[in-house]
Amino acid sequence: MSRILNFSAGPAMLPAEVLARAGDEVLDWRGTGMSVMEMSHRGSEFISIAEEAEADLRALAAIPADYRVLFLQGGATLQFAQIPMNLLAGKSKEDYVVTGEWSKKAIKEAKNYCDAAVAATSEDKNFTYAPKQWQVRPDAAYVHYCSNETIGGVEYHSVPYAGSVPLVADASSHFLSRPLEVAKHGLIYAGAQKNAGPAGLTFVIVRDELIGAAARGTPAVMDYKLQADADSMLNTPATYAIYIAGLVFKWIRQQGGLPALGERNVEKAKLWCNAKGEENL
């Protein structure tokens, strides 16, 4: 059976090798006599799957030890609210760089929680560029940007400088497509369905010092500290999605890691631009 090429933004294609491995194990994972879909998330089998997935992600993305890795639910859209709930920490301001539909949605949600201001925008040219000059308030709790806007195709190719204000990135659409500079961010979040797994799983990589001061009234499952302390299992996690993501992490490592994958993606982008008669970015 031939597979079609799926160019949708997500859910997107998964590596055939990952799907084949999952198919081989769907009825019986490593001699346990059960599928990962049937396992208790409290059992030793699934805990080993989750621990291995986190370890592989940390190795792939060179995540420093003082960052927590969370496997959550609700998609990147839930993070639009969860981030201000957790990162304001008593402050009243947060800044946003608006470069397209996703950052517009993010700031709209954030305005429900405090003074969310526009630090930079490319709306003047219909969101066709990534502004480099930001006006970030020094007393803002954080500054948020979308590192790759899927709808308009606007991407930051390097990490912007935000001064001493923690930098938050929605990296959903190009997460694990190239090396990540985690240490330059306070928090990176991404839905898995673009590059790293099936829909239903959300990755949050957050510096440890930024969590633990969630706003009063924050639901327990949306409190980063409570989820971190519970190894992302405060409630039943997206077990099968975590398992598939773990297989994707291993596949990426077999391809040479994020540097090799990044080089391949640049070459693919050049082919696409050349085919359309556009300049290479």
C-alpha positions as CSV (number, residue, x, y, z in Angstrom):
1,M,0.0,0.0,0.0
2,S,1.4,3.4,-1.0
3,R,1.1,6.3,1.5
4,I,0.0,9.7,0.4
5,L,2.1,12.8,1.1
6,N,0.2,14.8,3.8
7,F,1.3,18.5,3.8
8,S,-1.3,19.6,6.4
9,A,0.0,21.6,9.3
10,G,-1.2,19.0,11.7
11,P,-2.0,16.3,12.5
12,A,1.0,15.7,10.2
13,M,2.8,12.7,8.8
14,L,4.8,10.5,11.2
15,P,7.9,8.5,10.1
16,A,6.9,5.2,8.6
17,E,9.4,3.4,10.8
18,V,7.7,4.8,13.9
19,L,4.3,3.6,12.7
20,A,5.6,0.2,11.8
21,R,7.2,-0.2,15.2
22,A,4.0,0.9,16.9
23,G,2.1,-1.5,14.8
24,D,4.3,-4.4,15.8
25,E,3.8,-3.6,19.5
26,V,0.1,-2.5,19.4
27,L,-1.2,-5.8,20.8
28,D,1.8,-6.8,23.0
29,W,4.3,-4.3,24.2
30,R,7.6,-6.0,25.0
31,G,6.1,-9.3,26.1
32,T,3.7,-7.7,28.6
33,G,0.7,-9.2,26.9
34,M,-1.0,-5.8,26.6
35,S,-1.0,-2.7,24.5
36,V,0.4,0.6,25.7
37,M,-3.2,1.9,25.3
38,E,-4.3,-0.6,28.0
39,M,-1.6,0.1,30.5
40,S,-2.1,1.9,33.8
41,H,-0.2,5.2,33.9
42,R,0.8,4.3,37.4
43,G,2.3,0.9,36.4
44,S,6.0,0.3,36.1
45,E,5.7,-0.4,32.4
46,F,4.3,2.9,31.4
47,I,6.4,4.8,33.9
48,S,9.5,3.4,32.1
49,I,8.1,4.5,28.8
50,A,7.5,8.1,30.0
51,E,10.9,8.3,31.7
52,E,12.6,7.1,28.6
53,A,10.7,9.6,26.4
54,E,11.7,12.4,28.7
55,A,15.4,11.3,28.8
56,D,15.5,11.1,25.0
57,L,13.9,14.5,24.6
58,R,16.3,16.1,27.0
59,A,19.2,14.6,25.1
60,L,17.8,15.6,21.7
61,A,17.1,19.2,22.6
62,A,20.1,19.6,25.1
63,I,17.7,20.6,27.8
64,P,19.6,21.9,30.9
65,A,19.1,20.2,34.2
66,D,17.3,23.3,35.7
67,Y,14.4,23.0,33.3
68,R,11.3,20.8,33.8
69,V,9.9,18.8,30.9
70,L,6.1,18.4,31.1
71,F,3.9,16.1,29.0
72,L,0.5,17.8,29.2
73,Q,-2.8,18.0,27.3
74,G,-5.1,20.7,25.8
75,G,-2.9,21.6,22.9
76,A,-0.9,24.8,22.5
77,T,-4.2,26.7,22.7
78,L,-4.6,25.8,26.4
79,Q,-1.2,27.2,27.0
80,F,-2.4,30.7,26.0
81,A,-4.2,30.7,29.4
82,Q,-1.9,28.4,31.3
83,I,1.2,30.5,30.8
84,P,-0.2,33.8,32.4
85,M,-1.8,31.7,35.1
86,N,1.6,30.3,36.1
87,L,4.2,33.0,35.1
88,L,2.7,36.2,36.2
89,A,3.8,35.5,39.8
90,G,2.2,38.6,41.2
91,K,3.1,40.9,38.4
92,S,0.5,42.7,36.3
93,K,2.1,43.0,32.9
94,E,3.0,40.7,30.0
95,D,4.2,41.5,26.5
96,Y,3.5,39.8,23.2
97,V,5.1,39.9,19.8
98,V,2.2,39.6,17.2
99,T,3.2,38.0,13.9
100,G,0.1,36.2,12.8
101,E,-3.0,34.2,13.8
102,W,-1.5,32.2,16.6
103,S,0.2,35.1,18.4
104,K,-3.1,37.1,17.9
105,K,-5.0,34.3,19.7
106,A,-2.4,34.1,22.4
107,I,-2.5,37.8,23.3
108,K,-6.3,37.8,23.1
109,E,-6.4,35.1,25.8
110,A,-3.7,36.7,27.9
111,K,-5.8,39.9,28.2
112,N,-8.2,38.0,30.4
113,Y,-5.5,37.8,33.1
114,C,-3.7,41.1,33.1
115,D,-2.2,44.0,31.1
116,A,-1.1,42.3,27.9
117,A,0.7,44.7,25.6
118,V,2.1,44.4,22.0
119,A,5.9,44.6,22.1
120,A,6.2,44.3,18.3
121,T,3.9,43.5,15.4
122,S,4.1,42.9,11.7
123,E,0.5,43.7,11.1
124,D,1.5,46.8,9.1
125,K,2.6,44.4,6.3
126,N,-0.1,41.8,6.7
127,F,2.1,39.6,9.0
128,T,4.7,38.9,6.3
129,Y,7.8,39.5,8.3
130,A,9.3,38.8,11.8
131,P,10.0,42.1,13.6
132,K,13.4,42.3,15.2
133,Q,12.9,45.5,17.3
134,W,10.8,44.8,20.3
135,Q,9.6,47.3,23.0
136,V,9.6,45.1,26.0
137,R,8.6,46.6,29.4
138,P,11.3,45.8,32.0
139,D,8.6,45.0,34.6
140,A,6.8,42.5,32.3
141,A,6.5,39.0,33.7
142,Y,7.6,37.6,30.3
143,V,7.5,38.3,26.6
144,H,5.8,35.8,24.3
145,Y,6.5,35.2,20.6
146,C,5.5,32.5,18.1
147,S,8.7,31.3,16.6
148,N,7.0,30.0,13.5
149,E,3.5,31.1,12.3
150,T,2.1,28.2,10.2
151,I,-0.6,30.2,8.4
152,G,1.5,33.1,7.2
153,G,4.8,31.2,7.1
154,V,6.7,33.8,9.3
155,E,9.6,32.2,11.1
156,Y,12.3,33.4,13.5
157,H,15.6,31.7,12.4
158,S,17.4,32.8,15.6
159,V,16.3,33.4,19.1
160,P,15.4,37.1,19.7
161,Y,17.0,39.0,22.6
162,A,14.5,40.0,25.3
163,G,16.9,41.4,27.9
164,S,16.3,40.3,31.4
165,V,12.6,39.5,30.8
166,P,11.9,35.7,30.5
167,L,11.3,34.7,26.8
168,V,8.4,32.4,26.1
169,A,8.1,30.7,22.7
170,D,5.2,28.9,21.0
171,A,7.4,26.5,18.9
172,S,4.6,24.2,17.8
173,S,5.0,24.2,14.1
174,H,8.7,23.6,14.0
175,F,9.4,21.9,17.3
176,L,12.2,19.3,16.8
177,S,12.7,20.3,13.2
178,R,16.1,21.9,14.1
179,P,18.2,22.5,17.2
180,L,16.6,24.3,20.1
181,E,18.3,27.0,22.1
182,V,16.4,26.1,25.3
183,A,18.7,28.1,27.7
184,K,17.7,31.3,26.0
185,H,14.1,30.8,26.9
186,G,12.2,30.8,30.1
187,L,9.6,28.5,28.6
188,I,9.0,26.7,25.3
189,Y,5.8,25.0,24.4
190,A,4.5,23.0,21.4
191,G,1.7,20.7,20.4
192,A,3.1,17.3,19.4
193,Q,1.0,16.9,16.2
194,K,3.1,19.0,14.0
195,N,6.4,17.0,14.1
196,A,6.6,14.9,17.2
197,G,3.6,12.7,17.6
198,P,-0.2,12.4,17.5
199,A,-2.6,15.1,18.6
200,G,-3.5,15.1,22.3
201,L,0.0,15.7,23.7
202,T,1.6,19.1,24.5
203,F,5.2,19.6,25.5
204,V,6.2,22.3,28.0
205,I,9.9,23.0,28.7
206,V,10.1,25.5,31.6
207,R,12.9,26.9,33.7
208,D,12.4,25.6,37.3
209,E,12.6,29.0,38.9
210,L,9.6,30.2,36.9
211,I,7.1,27.7,38.4
212,G,5.6,27.4,41.8
213,A,3.7,30.7,42.0
214,A,0.5,30.0,40.1
215,A,-2.3,32.5,40.4
216,R,-4.9,31.9,43.0
217,G,-7.7,29.9,41.4
218,T,-5.5,28.1,38.9
219,P,-6.9,24.6,38.4
220,A,-4.6,21.9,39.8
221,V,-4.1,20.2,36.4
222,M,-3.0,23.6,35.0
223,D,-0.4,24.3,37.7
224,Y,3.0,23.6,36.3
225,K,4.6,23.0,39.7
226,L,2.0,20.4,40.7
227,Q,2.3,18.7,37.3
228,A,6.1,18.7,37.5
229,D,6.1,17.3,41.0
230,A,3.7,14.5,39.8
231,D,5.9,13.8,36.7
232,S,3.1,15.0,34.5
233,M,0.7,12.5,35.9
234,L,-1.4,14.6,38.2
235,N,-4.2,13.3,36.0
236,T,-4.2,10.5,33.5
237,P,-1.8,11.6,30.8
238,A,-2.1,11.0,27.1
239,T,-0.3,7.7,27.4
240,Y,-0.3,6.4,23.9
241,A,0.7,9.8,22.5
242,I,3.7,9.9,24.9
243,Y,4.6,6.4,23.7
244,I,4.5,7.4,20.0
245,A,6.4,10.6,20.7
246,G,9.1,8.6,22.5
247,L,9.5,6.5,19.3
248,V,9.8,9.7,17.2
249,F,12.5,10.9,19.6
250,K,14.5,7.7,19.0
251,W,13.9,8.0,15.2
252,I,15.3,11.5,15.2
253,R,18.4,10.4,17.1
254,Q,18.9,7.7,14.5
255,Q,18.8,10.3,11.8
256,G,21.7,12.2,13.4
257,G,19.8,14.3,15.9
258,L,18.4,17.8,15.4
259,P,21.4,19.3,13.7
260,A,21.2,16.7,10.9
261,L,17.4,17.1,10.7
262,G,17.7,20.8,10.6
263,E,20.1,20.6,7.6
264,R,17.7,18.3,5.8
265,N,14.8,20.7,6.4
266,V,16.8,23.7,5.1
267,E,17.5,21.7,1.9
268,K,13.8,20.9,1.5
269,A,12.9,24.5,2.0
270,K,15.3,25.5,-0.7
271,L,13.7,23.1,-3.1
272,W,10.3,24.5,-2.3
273,C,11.4,28.1,-2.7
274,N,13.1,27.3,-6.0
275,A,10.0,25.5,-7.3
276,K,8.0,28.6,-6.5
277,G,10.6,31.0,-7.9
278,E,11.1,32.6,-4.6
279,E,14.3,33.7,-2.8
280,N,15.8,31.2,-0.3
281,L,15.4,32.4,3.3
